[in-house]
Amino acid sequence: MTTQALRAPAVTVNGELTALGDIPVHTTVLDWLRDRGLTGAKEGCAEGECGACSILVARAGTDTPTEWTAVNACLLPIASLDGQELVTSEGLGSPADLHPVQREMAVRGGSQCGYCTPGFVCSMAAEFYRPGRSCGEGDHEHGPNGFDLHSLSGNLCRCTGYRPIRDAAYALEDPTENDALAVRRNSPPPAPAPTGMASPEGEFIRPSSLDHALTVLGERTDAQVVAGSTDLGVQVNIFGSRPPLTIAIDRLEELREFSFGDDEVRLGAALTLTEIERRLAGRVPLLAEMFPQFASRLIRNGATIGGNLGTGSPIGDTPPALLALDVSLVLASSRGERTVPLADYFTGYRQTVKAADELIRTIVVPLPLAPMTAFHKIAKRRFDDISSVAIGYAVDVRDGVVRDAKIGLGGVAATPLRARETEAALIGQPWNETTVRTAAGVMTAEGTPMDDHRASSAYRSAMLGQSLLRLYFKGVEA
């Protein structure tokens, strides 16, 4: 038996410590809550796309000791929250004492059938408590109270319409001084508890350290590593996947490194995309452009770059951007560490050079950055969608000549790849329309795009060429 019960697993729910009980290890947070009568959170899609299951989890903050972070309860296994603290819509307020978010949703007509409302309320509450939210003039995606509408990008409503929901969000004031959840931000969140659980369908462990995780991974190469569970949760819910052993690594401090030095940026593989986005604060413009197009805020609050690369998916959004940035990966195992350029990492469809006993520890971005970068995502929806094609650009033009060019592509082959022939067609050439149109013709033939329900092969090829032209003409217009 890999697991060893160190203590009785329990979670603090709405301020009350609650034992997990004798449950299958793959039980989701959503199912566990509903089995205990907390039915505000609903299952709409079981894939993290509708937000009806949104809850708040106390996580270490970037600006305050604790941030109330909205996540999809349908994707996370409840075992992964052992020792942690969460709040559901029931814990925010009651009919006799509504939370400010609940009150504004009610009085401004933001709820009709009510199915999606608890999820909206929890996502809205996370933004309500977000440190740094400040009043301003606002724009089409931000209210005068600083409310970021992207915080609701993972929540869907099928009957009310979004105007009254937006009105409710924009009417929120700052939390009052005696708001218990606002005050709670000033204390650190509970430290993640080392966990060992087992049931007939498998085992679940949260290792106490990276060394512990690597030791177990070396012994059990059938183990499934999980961080935000934004991919595995779908496999469990939709496809009935039941890994025999799940190893949670999302809170391991050794995988949560962040540094911005003179020569490189180091990003821990278990940092969430939201954490990276806020800590970078726009200092890597290519990633800053990619982040809002990666799924929704609910997903980015859990998803990690390590997880996105670990799946080896050819349609992940981070690989094209990271390929353009020429990043390297630090891979760790009980045998030691090695560094692999991302361009050499993918070997086939969902296959990589990472061995079964290795973890991605760190993503290393070399500095200085190229002066011209962009991320283009072609999808059926503007936000919260899977890409048909994704392209990352990092181009260095000096004195009118292309000195260097790195272009990452996703969705056009069995693996993410560098557009090597297009890069060669650009480097050393004048940065003008003639060069770019010639290179765009080369780019249409990069990869081996296929026909599927998202796009045809011909469309994908055409979009590659159009994307390069867009990059050029946008620069000319600027």
N, C-alpha and C positions, 0 to 999 in steps of 0.2 A: 504494500500500500504506500503510495507516494505521499498522501496527505497525513497529517497528524493534528488532531483537534487540540489547539492551544487554549481555547476558551470557547464559550458558547457564542456563536456568531449573532450579532444584534445590530440594529440600525436605530438611530434616533429619528423618529417620525413626528413632525409637528410638536417637537419638544419632549416627546415621550420615548424612552428607550424600549425598543420592541425586539424580542428574540425572533430570529429568522425561522426557527422551528425546523421540523423534519420535512424538508422539501427537496424535490429534484434539483440538482445543481444548475441546470439550465433554466430554471424559473426566472422569468423576466421581472423587473421591478414593477411593471404594470400589472401583471397577473398577481403578484404577491400583494400589492396594495389593494386590489379589488377583492381578493379573497378575504381581506381583513375589513371590508366594508367601506374602504375609501374609494368610492366609485366615481369621483369627479373626473379623474383621468380616464380617457376612453381609448379603445383601439379603433382606428379608422383604416389605416393602411398596413400596419405592422412592418413598415419599411423605413420609418423616419421621415416621411414626406408630408404628412398632414398636420402634425403638431397637436392632435387631439389628446395625446398622452403626456404633454409637457409637465414637468415638475421642476422644483428648484433644489439644487444640491449646494451645500456649503463647500466651496473650494478656496484654496489659497489664492489671494488676489494679487494683481500687479500694482494696484494703487492703495489698497487697504489690506489688512491681515486676512479678511474673508470677503469673498464676493459670492453673492447668490447667483448661481449659474443655472440657466435653463437647459435641460437636456431631455431627450426622448426616452421616456420610461419603457417604451415597447422594445427598445434595442438592448438596454443594459441588463445583464443578469443581476439579480438582487444580491448574489454572493459578492459581486464586485463593490458593493457599498457597505460591506461589513465594517463596523466601527465608525461609519460616517454619519452625516446628518442631512436630512432632506425635509422639504416642506411641500405639501400638496395644496391644491386650491382650497381644501377644507381648512388647512392650517393658516391660511391668510386672513380669513375673516368668517363671520357667521351672518345669517339673516338679520340678527339683532345688532350686529356690529360689523358692518361691511368694511373691507379693506378699501383704501382710496381707489385702487384699480377696479375693484368690483363695483364700487359705487358709480364711477364714471361710465363703465360699460352699461350699467343698468339705466341710468338717467339719460344717456345719449343714444339709446336704442341700439347698442352694439351687440345685443343678443336676441335671437329669435327662437329657433328650436332648442338652442342651448347645448347641443352636442359638442360643438367645438369650443364653447365659451371657456370652460376651465383651462384648456390648453392655452388659449389666447391670454387669459388672465395671468397664468404663470410666466409665460414669455414676456408679457408686458411688465410684470412685477420685477423680473430680472433687470429690465432696462430702467425701471423706476428707481431701483437701488444702485444702478451702475455709478461708481465713483467718476467724477469728472463731467457728468451730464450738466450742462449749464445753459442758461437762457441766451438767446441770440435772435437774429432776424429770421432764421429758418430758411429752408428751401424746399424743393418738391419731395425730398426724402427725409427731412429733419423738421421737427416742429419748433416753434418759438421757445419751447421749454427744453430744447436740446434732445428731445426724444428721437432716436434713430429708428426709422421705419424698418430698416433691415433686420432689426431684432425680431420682427414678426414675419420674416420671409419664409420661415418654415411652418407657418400656421395657415391653414386653409379654412374658409367658411363658404358653405354652398348656398346659404339662403339669406343672410343678413345683408351682404354687400359690405365693402370695406370702408366706405366713407364714414359711417358712424363709429366704426372701430378706430379709425384714424383720429376722428374727433375726440374720442375718449382718451386716446394716448396723448394727444396734444393739449388736453385740458389738465393733465396731471401737474401738480405742484411738487415741490421737494418734500421728502419725508419729514415728518415732525420730529422734534427732539426726543419725544418719548416713544417713538416707533420702535418696537422691540426688535424687529428684523434689521432696521437701520443701525441700532445700537450694537447688534450682534456682529456687525462687520468689523468692529474694533478689536475683537478677540480672534485668535487664530482658529482655523477649522480643526476638527479632530484629526489626529494623525492616523493615516490608513493602517488598519490592523492586519498583521500577518494572519492569513486565513487558511484553514484546511477543512474542506467539506467533501463528502462522498455520498453518493446515492447509486442505485442500480444502473442509472444511465451514464455515470461517469464520475470524475473527480474535478475539483476546483481548488486551486491554491493561489494565494497572493504571497509571493516570496518576501522574506524580510530584507533581502539585499540583492544586488545584481549578481554577486557570486552565487548566492543560493539559487537564483533563477537559472543561471548558466549550468550549474551542477545538475539540476533537475532536467533541463533541456538536453544535456549530454546523455542522461540516463534514459530519457523517454523521447525519442525522436518522433513519436506519434502525437506529441503534445501540440495543442493549438494555442499560440500566443495571442493575447487580446489586450488592447489598450482602450480605445473609445467604443469598441464593439459596433461601430457604424456599418461594418461589412459583415462580421460574424453574426450580429443580431439578425440581419436579413436572412442569412443562411439557416439559422435556427428556426426563425418564424415561418418562412415561406417554404423552405426545402427540407425541413425536418432534420437538419444536421445536428448530431450529438457527439461532439469530439470526446474521446475517452478521457482526456485530460486537458483542462484549460488553465493556462498560466496568465494571471493578470499582472501586467508590468507598468500600467499607466502612472502609478504613483512612485515608482522607484526613482530616488533622487539622482542616481548615477545616469539616468536616461533623461534628465530634465535640465541639462546644462544649457546656459545661454551666455554668450559673450560676443561683443562686437569690438574686435581689435583693429590694429593697423593693417594687418595682412589678411585677415580672414574673419568670417562670422561663423560661430559654432552654435548649432541648433540641436538640442537634445531630441532624440527620436520620439520621446513620449510627451513632449510639450504639445498641447492642443494648437490647432491653427489659430484660434482666437488669442491664445497666450502669445504666440509668435507674432501675430499681427500687431498686438498692442505693444509688445516690447520692442519690435523693430520701429514702430511709429513712422513708417514711410521711408526709412533709410535704405531699403532695398526696393526701389520703385517697381521693378518687375513683379515681385511678390505682392506688393501693395495693390497692384492692378489685378492680380490673380485671385486674391483672397475673397473679395465680394462675389466672384463668379463661381466659387467652390460651394456647391450645395446651398445650405441655409445656415443662419447663425446657430440654430439648434444643433445641426450636424457639426459645424466648425467648433462648437463648444466641447465636443468629444473627440472628433477625428484628429489624427496625428499624421505628420509627414511620414514617420516611420511606418505606420500602418498602411498609408497609401502606396508607399514603395514596396512594402512587404508583400502585398497581394500580387504584385507583378502584373497588374491589370494594364492592358494597352490603352484604356480610355480614362485613366486617372488624370486629374487636372494638374497635380503638382509636377509630374515628370517632365512635360514639355518646358515648363518654366525653369525647373532645376537643371535640365540639360543645357538650356541656353546660358545659364549662370555657370556652367562647367563645374558643378559641385562634385565632391567626393564623399563617400560613405565610410564611416568607421564601423567595421563589423567586429563584434566581440563574441568570444566563446571561452569555455574553460581552458582552451589551448592557447589563448592569447588574443591579440587584436591585429587586424590588418586593414589597410585603407584601399578602397576600390573606387576608381572614377565611375561616376554614374553612367557614363557613355559605354562602359564595359560591363555594367551590372546585369542588364536584361539579356537573356540567352534564347528565349522562346516564349510562346504563349503562356503567360503566368508562370514562367520559369526564370530563375535568376542564378547568379553565382553564389548566393548565400547558402551555406550548408545548413542542414537540418538542425544542427546544434548551435547555430549562430543567431545573434540578434543584431539589428541595426542599432548602434549606440548613438552616433552623432552624424549630422549632416554638416559638411564643411563648405562654406561659400567663399571662394577666393576673392580678395580685393586687390586693386580697385575694380569697381564695377564699370561696365561699358556705359558710355554716355547716352546711348539711344537704346531703350528697351521698350518692349510692349508684350502684352498677352492678349491673344485673340481666341475667343471661344465661339464656335458655331454650334448652336443648339436650337431646339424648337421653342424653348422659353428663354426669356432674358436672364432669369435667375432660377436657381434651384432645379437644375436639369442636368442630365448626363450629356456630355459633349459628343457631337458627331465628329468634329475635328477640333483640336486645340493646338495652338502654335505659340511658342515662346521665342522672343527675339532679343539678342544682345549684340548691337552693332556699334563699331567704333569708326567714325568718319572724321578724318583730319585733313584739312586743306583740300576738301572736296573729294578725297579718295578714301575708299573703304579699306581701312587698315586691318580690320578683323571682323568676323561675323560668326556668330554661333546661333543656330536655329534648332529648337527642339520641337518635335512633332508628336502628337498623340491621336489615336483613332484612325490611322492610315496604314497600319501594319499589325502583325502579331505582337509587336512590342513597341513601346515608345522608342524614338530614334532621333539621331541628329540628321539634319538635311545636308549631308556632306557635299553633294554635288552642287547644290544651290549656294552653299557657303563658298565653294571654290569659284563659282561664277561671279561672285561679288568681290572677293578679296583682291585688292590691287587695281580695281576698276574705279572709274569716276562714279560718284554717287549722283546719277542723273536718271532721267526717265528711260533713256535707251538701255542703260545697264540693267535697271530694275525690270523692265519688260522682258529682256532676254533671260534674266534670272528667274522671273516668274514662270516663264515657259518651262525652264528646267524643273522648277519646284512642283509643277503639276504632275510630274512623273516620279516624284519621290514616294517611296513606300509601295505598298501593294493594297490599296484601299479595296474594301469589299462592299457588296450590296447587303443591307439589312433594313430593319424597320425604321432606323433612325435616318438613314440617308443612302443614296446610291453611290456606287464607286465613282461614277462620272461627276456627281455633285461634289464629293469629297475632293477629287482632284482639282476641280474648278475652284473650289474654295481656297485651296493652297495658293494657287496663283493670285487670286483676288486679294488674299490676305497680305501678300508682299506688296502689291500695288497700294493697298490701303495704308500700310506702314509708310511708304514713301510719300504719298500725296498728303497724308496727315501732317508729315513733317514740313512739307512745302507750304501748306496752308498756315502752319504755325509761324 
